[in-house]
C-alpha cells in the first residue's frame, strides 16, 4: 500500500487498496482480511477505526493472492454536526490486517485536499 493524494471535490472518486497475502507454511490456510479507515483529525468525533470491508481467503501452501477493496469518496464521509455527510481536507489513514490490533495492521494514508 502506498500514500496518495485526492481532491475532496470529486464525488464518486475512488481509492483502490490492494494487498497480497502469502501462505509460507506447509498446510492449507485461511485468513480474514479486515479493511479499516481512520480520520485522525476530523472535526467531529467518530470511531477510532471504522470497518469498511471484509475478505476471506483460502491459500494453498506457497500460494499468494492479491485482494482489493474499492472505497468511494462517499465511503470516506462522516456525519457533520448538522448530520450532513462531510469529507474534510486532511489525512485519512487506511489499514488492513487480520484483526483490529494495531500491531497486526498494515497502514497507508491518503491526503484529501481542497
C-alpha positions in Angstrom: 0.0 0.0 0.0 1.3 3.4 -0.8 0.3 7.0 0.0 -1.8 9.1 -2.3 -3.4 12.5 -2.6 -7.1 13.0 -3.6 -9.2 16.1 -4.2 -12.2 16.2 -1.9 -14.5 17.8 -4.5 -14.5 14.8 -6.8 -17.8 12.9 -5.9 -17.6 9.3 -6.8 -13.8 9.4 -6.9 -12.4 6.0 -5.9 -9.4 4.7 -3.9 -8.3 1.1 -4.5 -6.5 -0.8 -1.8 -4.5 -3.8 -2.9 -2.8 -6.2 -0.5 -1.1 -9.5 -1.3 -1.4 -12.4 1.2 1.0 -15.3 1.1 0.9 -18.8 2.7 4.5 -19.6 3.6 3.5 -22.6 5.5 3.2 -26.3 4.6 -0.6 -26.6 5.2 -3.6 -25.1 3.5 -4.7 -22.0 5.4 -7.5 -19.5 5.8 -7.2 -15.8 6.5 -9.7 -13.0 7.1 -8.6 -9.5 5.9 -10.3 -6.6 7.6 -10.2 -3.2 6.0 -10.4 -0.1 8.3 -10.5 3.7 7.8 -9.5 6.3 10.4 -9.7 10.1 10.2 -7.4 11.2 13.0 -8.3 15.0 12.9 -12.0 15.1 11.9 -13.9 18.0 13.3 -16.5 15.6 14.8 -15.6 12.6 16.9 -16.2 9.2 15.5 -14.8 5.7 16.0 -11.0 5.2 16.1 -11.3 2.6 13.4 -14.2 2.2 11.1 -14.6 -1.3 9.4 -15.1 -0.7 5.7 -14.7 -4.3 4.3 -14.0 -7.9 5.0 -12.5 -10.5 2.7 -12.0 -14.2 3.3 -9.0 -16.1 1.7 -8.1 -19.7 1.4 -4.5 -20.3 0.4 -2.7 -23.5 -0.5 0.9 -23.9 0.7 3.2 -21.5 -1.2 0.2 -19.7 -2.8 -0.2 -15.9 -2.8 -3.4 -13.9 -3.6 -3.9 -10.2 -4.1 -7.2 -8.8 -2.8 -8.8 -5.4 -3.4 -11.1 -3.0 -1.6 -12.5 -0.1 -3.5 -13.6 2.9 -1.5 -15.5 5.8 -3.0 -15.5 9.4 -1.8 -18.8 8.7 -0.1 -17.3 5.8 1.8 -14.9 8.2 3.5 -17.5 10.8 4.6 -18.9 11.1 8.1 -21.9 12.9 9.5 -21.1 16.5 10.5 -22.7 18.5 13.3 -25.7 19.1 11.0 -25.8 15.4 10.2 -25.0 16.1 6.5 -22.2 13.9 5.0 -18.7 15.6 5.3 -15.4 14.9 3.7 -12.8 17.2 5.2 -9.3 18.1 3.9 -6.6 16.3 5.6 -5.1 12.8 6.1 -7.2 9.7 6.1 -5.5 6.5 7.3 -6.3 3.2 5.7 -5.5 -0.1 7.4 -5.7 -3.8 6.6 -5.0 -6.9 8.7 -6.4 -10.0 10.4 -7.7 -8.0 13.4 -8.1 -4.5 14.8 -5.0 -4.8 16.9 -2.6 -2.1 15.8 0.4 -4.5 15.8 -1.3 -6.7 13.1 -2.3 -3.9 10.7 -0.6 -2.6 7.5 -1.1 1.1 7.2 -1.2 3.7 4.4 -2.8 7.1 4.1 -4.3 9.4 1.6 -4.4 13.2 1.8 -7.7 14.9 0.9 -7.1 18.4 -0.5 -9.4 21.3 -1.2 
